[in-house]
Amino acid sequence: MENLLLNTAYFPPVAYFMAIKQSRHIIIEQFENFGKQSYRNRCEIMTANGTISLTVPVVKANSKTLTKDLKIMYATPWQKLHLRSIESAYKNSPYYEYYIDELMPFFEKKETYLLDLNNAILETILGFLRIKRPLQMTNDYIPENGTVYTDLRNAFHPKPAKRKPDTDFPVHPYRQTFSDRFPFIPNLSILDLLFCCGTEGKL
């Protein structure tokens, strides 16, 4: 894939990075209408009680709110709650201590806009994975039909029914933290792969 068009995402799923690795240039859509209950402001991790979602609360978001205008809400201590959940889930995983210090700013600094938070996370994770790709933001909304880009804006979604069809990035099984309790879950947040496998994880 030459030019890849993606939606923004909070600690995106593994397949999101598989798609990036197979492309040359990354374009992040910032003029789309916000999609609720998507990876734009949530991620999924594996805990001792199974898979849970970590959601970044946003201010007065509706179907007409542009992604670039989404402001993060701090009425609840969601950063502390996310960090506590991540620590509980992965503190005993092989690579937790290796990455957590560099991830701490995302749970301490209060970014105003969701897009800024997600872009900073994306650049940090790409650095961990040693994937060098230029990131570009859209200058206007790019229609779904007729685009010259590989359009994967809706390819990755927590709900299978809402995923873009005919897009398959099979995730190679790896040993997850609670593999003694649960079967392999293939497309959790990239945090799961990093904490469990480090850069040895296959994309």
ABEGO torsion letter per residue (X at the ends): XABBBBBBBBGBBAAAAAAAAABABBBBBAABBBBBGBAAABBBBBBAAEBBBBBBBBBGBBAABBAAABBBBAABBAAAAAAAAAAAAAAABAAAAAAAAAAAAAAABBBABAAAAAAAAAAAAAAAAGBBBBBBBBABBBBABGBABBBAAAABBABAAABBBGBBBBBBBBBBAAAAABBBBABBBAAAAAAAAEAABBX
